Amino acid sequence: MAVTIHPSAIVDEGAQIGDGSRVWHFVHVCGGARIGKGVSLGQNVFVGNKTVIGDSCKIQNNVSVYDNVTLEEGVFCGPSMVFTNVYNPRSLIERKSEYRDTLVKRGATLGANSTIVCGVTIGEFGFVGAGAVVNKNVPAYALMVGVPARQIGWMSEYGDQIALPLEGEGSYTCPHDGSVYTLNGKTLEKVKG
């Protein structure tokens, strides 16, 4: 399946874009970017040189994926959400050697207008609510909201909030796909499905 690139998009020489990906209006993909299969880059997206975007990611309008950001398979970036790569930027001080790595693991959702401060890891299927500001690591399946973001619950891979406490013991069966999740202390794991 061919890559679809809108005529208004700029894809610099050397960029790698996987089969079936779609590059929409006014997108700029830098030459060092590595983009997987079946990715959608919405209007006005920027993708930096030192960026990896996994298969089946959806990056909505007005998102800049800067250098040192890695998105694993199936990450959703909501409209106008923000990544950073320098913790303490100053226009008058060059800090490219101080870029911090940001990793967004498989299946995570980053809601519209959320901000991911550089140097954090978002766990598998983590869910960052709209407008949240994440400045620390997010556990797998955690539901994060607020400024700064705090965990208020858990989310299934399907995208439903899981009826379990933030910590303790328990299990949950997803009514949509039958997957089973168990809570052990402060860790939620998918054990079946």
Beta strands, then each sheet from edge to edge (+ up, - down):
strand 1: 4-5
strand 2: 10-11
strand 3: 16-17
strand 4: 22-23
strand 5: 28-29
strand 6: 34-35
strand 7: 40-41
strand 8: 46-47
strand 9: 51-53
strand 10: 58-59
strand 11: 64-65
strand 12: 69-71
strand 13: 76-77
strand 14: 82-83
strand 15: 102-104
strand 16: 109-110
strand 17: 115-116
strand 18: 121-122
strand 19: 127-128
strand 20: 133-134
strand 21: 142-145
strand 22: 150-155
strand 23: 161-162
strand 24: 168-173
strand 25: 180-185
strand 26: 187-192
sheet 1: 1+ 4+ 7+ 10+ 13+ 16+ 19+ 21+ 22- 23+
sheet 2: 2+ 5+ 8+ 11+
sheet 3: 3+ 6+ 9+ 12+ 15+ 18+
sheet 4: 14+ 17+ 20+
sheet 5: 24+ 25- 26+
end
